[in-house]
């Protein structure tokens, strides 16, 4: 049997010999062997960035040592636009900013919502367990800051279009988890909104699309979820496997990176959080967990907007796995546009 490895920049697949005993597998997405080798079958096409629909897109390397890079989308508008720093989903273990589904969704979002999108490709687990993805997220923000302050002219093609005092962090699934934990990390240094750590960027808001969180205790939508989700991309068994592969060794699902409610209400009250919009899918196993987080944040005095999308499941906006996906995706884009352009 052929095994598959990947280029950290584009997840390019190459054939290798068999690696023996499989210790963890999420069917069709990832297979982990006892000897440490990892297969990621090419389930979603990798696409180059192209200019289409009035949006210019380019890939830029952020760190040649970690392999992190970004795909930047700039719509053809004459005025300055909000900057949306986006993190893709995939349970921290799969996914790419070059996946065709993200390329299509984010180019459409940039055009219709009128924003510059900085889509970060971060290191994946289990080769790079958390906090590697969070470290890459912080590095991406620092890179933007550096280019804005004294970067070369080669980045003016996108920076000149950005209204940096109107910046947002966003992501779906594991990417939403990254965005949330970046704000928590920045806030612990007193710079979540506009502190010296990220100026001239000012974080005006946080957009969490079906945020991937967990916990040792199950919610009702997790307990009663069918083993095979017809219109949703996430099952409970897959969720558990992603956490086993991505959390530090020795951690369980009550690690605060996985369960932000594990620290109690005091921790949430101390969190420096900008205005937050949470997008919840009605048929997602994470629905109750997402709503529980929204209620807890609101109870801690945070400004939270909740948008619920009926008849669709996890990752509907990128995988279009429901008859209602296209309609709900346009609703989501409209909600994001209103949120970033109040």
C-alpha positions as CSV (number, residue, x, y, z in Angstrom):
1,X,0.0,0.0,0.0
2,X,1.3,3.5,-0.9
3,X,1.7,6.1,1.9
4,X,1.4,9.8,1.4
5,X,3.5,12.6,2.7
6,X,3.1,16.3,2.1
7,X,4.9,19.6,1.3
8,X,4.1,21.9,4.2
9,X,3.4,24.8,1.8
10,X,0.9,23.1,-0.5
11,X,0.2,19.7,0.9
12,X,1.6,18.2,-2.3
13,X,1.2,14.4,-2.1
14,X,4.1,12.0,-3.0
15,X,4.1,8.2,-2.9
16,X,6.2,6.3,-0.3
17,X,6.4,2.8,0.9
18,X,4.1,1.4,3.5
19,X,4.7,2.4,7.2
20,X,3.1,-0.5,9.0
21,X,0.8,-0.2,12.0
22,X,-1.9,2.5,11.9
23,X,-2.5,4.1,15.4
24,X,-5.0,6.8,14.4
25,X,-7.2,7.3,11.4
26,X,-10.0,9.5,10.3
27,X,-11.3,7.8,7.1
28,X,-10.4,9.6,3.9
29,X,-8.7,12.5,5.7
30,X,-5.7,11.3,7.7
31,X,-3.9,8.2,8.8
32,X,-1.1,8.2,11.4
33,X,1.3,5.3,11.8
34,X,3.1,4.1,14.9
35,X,6.5,5.1,13.3
36,X,5.3,8.7,13.1
37,X,4.6,8.9,9.4
38,X,1.4,10.6,8.4
39,X,-0.8,10.2,5.3
40,X,-3.2,12.9,4.1
41,X,-5.1,11.6,1.0
42,X,-5.7,14.5,-1.5
43,X,-9.4,14.6,-0.8
44,X,-9.7,18.3,-1.7
45,X,-7.9,19.8,-4.8
46,X,-5.0,22.2,-4.2
47,X,-5.4,25.2,-6.5
48,X,-3.0,28.1,-7.4
49,X,-4.2,31.6,-6.7
50,X,-5.7,33.3,-9.7
51,X,-7.3,36.7,-10.3
52,X,-11.0,36.2,-10.8
53,X,-14.3,38.1,-10.1
54,X,-12.5,41.4,-9.5
55,X,-10.2,39.9,-6.8
56,X,-6.4,39.7,-7.0
57,X,-4.8,36.9,-5.1
58,X,-1.2,36.0,-4.3
59,X,0.7,33.6,-2.1
60,X,3.4,35.0,0.2
61,X,5.9,33.0,2.4
62,X,5.8,34.2,6.0
63,X,8.5,31.9,7.5
64,X,10.7,29.7,5.3
65,X,11.8,27.7,8.4
66,X,8.3,26.7,9.7
67,X,6.8,26.7,6.2
68,X,4.0,29.0,7.1
69,X,2.6,31.2,4.3
70,X,-0.5,33.2,3.4
71,X,-2.8,33.6,0.5
72,X,-3.9,37.3,0.2
73,X,-7.1,38.3,-1.5
74,X,-7.6,41.9,-2.6
75,X,-10.9,43.0,-4.2
76,X,-10.9,45.7,-6.8
77,X,-12.2,48.6,-4.7
78,X,-10.7,52.2,-4.7
79,X,-11.2,52.8,-1.0
80,X,-9.4,51.3,2.0
81,X,-11.0,48.1,3.3
82,X,-11.0,46.2,6.6
83,X,-8.3,43.5,7.0
84,X,-9.6,40.0,7.8
85,X,-6.9,37.6,9.0
86,X,-8.4,34.2,8.4
87,X,-7.5,30.6,9.6
88,X,-8.8,27.6,7.7
89,X,-10.4,24.6,9.4
90,X,-9.5,20.9,9.5
91,X,-9.3,19.8,13.1
92,X,-5.7,21.2,13.3
93,X,-4.6,18.1,11.3
94,X,-5.7,18.6,7.7
95,X,-6.6,21.5,5.4
96,X,-4.7,24.2,3.5
97,X,-5.2,27.8,2.5
98,X,-4.7,26.4,-1.1
99,X,-7.7,24.0,-0.9
100,X,-10.1,24.8,-3.7
101,X,-13.0,25.2,-1.3
102,X,-11.3,27.9,0.8
103,X,-10.0,29.6,-2.3
104,X,-13.6,29.8,-3.7
105,X,-15.2,30.8,-0.3
106,X,-12.6,33.5,0.6
107,X,-12.3,35.1,-2.9
108,X,-16.1,35.4,-2.9
109,X,-16.1,36.8,0.7
110,X,-13.5,39.3,-0.1
111,X,-15.4,40.5,-3.2
112,X,-18.9,40.6,-1.6
113,X,-18.0,41.8,1.9
114,X,-15.4,44.3,0.7
115,X,-12.4,43.3,2.7
116,X,-8.7,42.3,2.2
117,X,-8.3,38.7,3.4
118,X,-5.0,37.3,4.7
119,X,-5.5,33.6,4.7
120,X,-2.9,31.9,6.9
121,X,-1.5,28.4,6.2
122,X,-0.2,27.2,9.5
123,X,1.6,24.0,10.7
124,X,-0.5,20.9,11.2
125,X,-0.7,18.3,13.9
126,X,0.3,15.6,14.8
127,X,3.7,16.6,13.4
128,X,3.3,20.0,15.1
129,X,0.9,19.8,18.0
130,X,-0.6,22.8,19.7
131,X,0.5,25.5,20.4
132,X,2.3,25.4,17.0
133,X,-0.8,26.7,15.1
134,X,-1.2,29.5,17.7
135,X,2.5,30.4,17.4
136,X,2.1,30.6,13.6
137,X,-1.0,32.8,14.0
138,X,0.9,35.3,16.3
139,X,3.8,35.3,13.9
140,X,1.5,36.1,11.0
141,X,0.1,39.1,12.9
142,X,3.6,40.3,13.8
143,X,4.6,39.9,10.1
144,X,1.7,42.1,9.0
145,X,2.7,44.7,11.6
146,X,6.3,44.6,10.4
147,X,5.3,45.1,6.8
148,X,3.0,48.0,7.7
149,X,5.7,49.7,9.7
150,X,8.8,49.3,7.6
151,X,8.2,46.6,5.0
152,X,9.4,46.8,1.4
153,X,7.4,48.3,-1.4
154,X,6.7,44.8,-2.8
155,X,3.8,44.5,-0.3
156,X,2.1,47.8,-1.1
157,X,-0.1,46.0,-3.6
158,X,-2.2,44.8,-0.7
159,X,-1.2,46.8,2.3
160,X,-2.2,50.1,0.6
161,X,-5.8,48.8,0.4
162,X,-6.0,47.9,4.1
163,X,-7.6,50.0,6.8
164,X,-5.4,48.5,9.6
165,X,-7.2,50.2,12.5
166,X,-10.2,48.1,11.3
167,X,-8.7,44.6,11.5
168,X,-10.5,41.4,12.3
169,X,-9.5,37.8,13.2
170,X,-11.7,35.1,11.7
171,X,-11.7,31.4,11.0
172,X,-13.9,28.3,10.7
173,X,-13.8,25.2,12.9
174,X,-10.2,24.7,14.1
175,X,-9.4,28.1,12.5
176,X,-12.0,29.7,14.7
177,X,-10.4,28.1,17.7
178,X,-7.1,29.6,16.6
179,X,-8.6,33.1,16.2
180,X,-10.1,32.8,19.7
181,X,-6.9,31.6,21.3
182,X,-4.9,34.3,19.6
183,X,-7.1,37.0,21.1
184,X,-6.7,35.2,24.5
185,X,-2.9,35.2,24.1
186,X,-2.7,38.8,23.0
187,X,-5.0,39.8,25.8
188,X,-2.8,38.2,28.4
189,X,-0.1,40.7,27.3
190,X,-2.5,43.6,27.4
191,X,-2.7,44.1,23.6
192,X,-5.9,42.3,22.5
193,X,-7.4,45.4,20.9
194,X,-4.9,48.1,20.2
195,X,-1.9,47.6,22.5
196,X,1.7,48.2,21.4
197,X,2.1,44.5,20.5
198,X,0.2,44.7,17.2
199,X,0.0,48.4,16.3
200,X,-0.8,49.7,13.7
201,X,-3.3,46.9,13.6
202,X,-6.4,47.4,15.8
203,X,-8.6,44.3,16.4
204,X,-12.1,45.5,16.0
205,X,-13.8,42.2,16.0
206,X,-13.6,38.4,16.1
207,X,-15.6,36.1,13.7
208,X,-15.9,32.5,14.9
209,X,-17.5,30.2,12.3
210,X,-18.6,26.8,13.8
211,X,-15.7,27.1,16.3
212,X,-14.0,23.8,17.1
213,X,-14.0,23.4,20.9
214,X,-14.5,20.3,23.1
215,X,-14.6,19.1,26.7
216,X,-14.6,15.9,28.7
217,X,-18.3,16.2,29.4
218,X,-20.6,15.7,26.4
219,X,-23.3,18.1,25.2
220,X,-26.7,17.0,24.0
221,X,-25.9,17.6,20.3
222,X,-22.7,15.5,20.7
223,X,-24.4,12.6,22.6
224,X,-27.4,12.4,20.1
225,X,-25.4,13.0,16.9
226,X,-25.7,10.1,14.4
227,X,-22.5,8.1,13.8
228,X,-22.6,9.2,10.1
229,X,-23.5,12.8,9.5
230,X,-25.3,13.2,6.2
231,X,-25.2,17.0,5.9
232,X,-22.3,17.8,8.2
233,X,-18.5,17.4,8.0
234,X,-17.8,16.5,11.6
235,X,-18.7,13.4,13.6
236,X,-18.0,12.9,17.3
237,X,-15.4,10.1,16.7
238,X,-13.6,12.4,14.2
239,X,-13.7,15.3,16.7
240,X,-12.2,13.1,19.5
241,X,-9.5,11.9,17.1
242,X,-8.5,15.4,16.1
243,X,-8.1,16.4,19.7
244,X,-6.0,13.3,20.5
245,X,-3.7,14.2,17.6
246,X,-3.5,17.9,18.2
247,X,-3.4,18.5,22.0
248,X,-0.1,18.3,23.8
249,X,0.8,14.8,25.0
250,X,-0.8,14.2,28.4
251,X,-3.7,16.7,27.9
252,X,-7.4,15.8,27.8
253,X,-10.3,17.7,26.3
254,X,-10.5,20.0,29.3
255,X,-7.3,21.7,28.3
256,X,-8.3,25.4,28.0
257,X,-7.2,25.4,24.4
258,X,-9.9,22.9,23.8
259,X,-12.4,23.9,26.5
260,X,-12.4,27.7,27.1
261,X,-15.1,27.2,29.8
262,X,-12.8,25.0,31.9
263,X,-11.4,28.0,33.7
264,X,-14.8,29.2,34.9
265,X,-16.5,32.6,34.7
266,X,-13.7,34.5,36.3
267,X,-11.3,33.7,33.5
268,X,-13.9,34.8,30.9
269,X,-14.5,38.1,32.6
270,X,-10.7,38.8,32.6
271,X,-10.5,38.0,28.9
272,X,-9.9,41.0,26.7
273,X,-12.3,40.2,23.8
274,X,-13.3,42.5,21.0
275,X,-16.9,42.4,19.6
276,X,-17.5,38.8,18.6
277,X,-19.8,37.2,16.0
278,X,-20.3,33.4,16.3
279,X,-21.8,31.5,13.4
280,X,-23.6,28.3,14.5
281,X,-24.9,25.6,12.2
282,X,-28.2,24.1,13.2
283,X,-27.2,20.5,12.3
284,X,-23.6,20.6,13.7
285,X,-22.6,18.4,16.6
286,X,-20.9,21.5,18.0
287,X,-24.1,23.5,18.1
288,X,-24.7,23.2,21.9
289,X,-21.1,23.8,22.7
290,X,-21.0,26.9,20.5
291,X,-24.2,28.3,22.0
292,X,-22.9,27.5,25.5
293,X,-19.7,29.5,24.8
294,X,-21.9,32.4,23.5
295,X,-24.0,32.4,26.6
296,X,-21.0,32.3,28.9
297,X,-19.3,35.1,27.1
298,X,-22.4,37.3,27.2
299,X,-22.7,36.5,30.9
300,X,-19.2,37.7,31.3
301,X,-20.1,41.0,29.8
302,X,-18.7,40.5,26.3
303,X,-20.5,41.8,23.2
304,X,-21.5,38.7,21.3
305,X,-23.7,38.3,18.2
306,X,-25.0,34.9,17.4
307,X,-26.1,33.8,13.9
308,X,-27.7,30.4,13.5
309,X,-28.0,28.8,10.1
310,X,-30.9,26.4,9.6
311,X,-30.8,23.1,7.9
312,X,-27.0,23.0,7.5
313,X,-24.1,21.3,9.3
314,X,-20.5,21.8,10.0
315,X,-18.4,23.5,7.2
316,X,-21.4,23.9,4.9
317,X,-20.0,27.1,3.6
318,X,-16.9,25.5,2.1
319,X,-18.0,21.9,1.5
320,X,-21.6,22.6,0.2
321,X,-22.8,19.4,1.7
322,X,-26.5,20.4,2.1
323,X,-29.2,21.5,-0.3
324,X,-29.4,24.7,1.6
325,X,-25.6,25.4,1.5
326,X,-25.6,28.0,-1.2
327,X,-28.4,30.1,0.3
328,X,-26.9,29.9,3.8
329,X,-23.5,30.7,2.6
330,X,-24.8,34.0,1.1
331,X,-26.5,34.7,4.4
332,X,-23.2,34.2,6.2
333,X,-21.3,36.5,3.8
334,X,-24.0,39.1,4.3
335,X,-23.7,38.8,8.1
336,X,-19.9,39.1,7.9
337,X,-20.2,42.2,5.6
338,X,-22.5,43.9,8.1
339,X,-20.3,43.0,11.1
340,X,-17.0,44.4,9.6
341,X,-18.7,47.4,8.0
342,X,-21.0,48.6,10.7
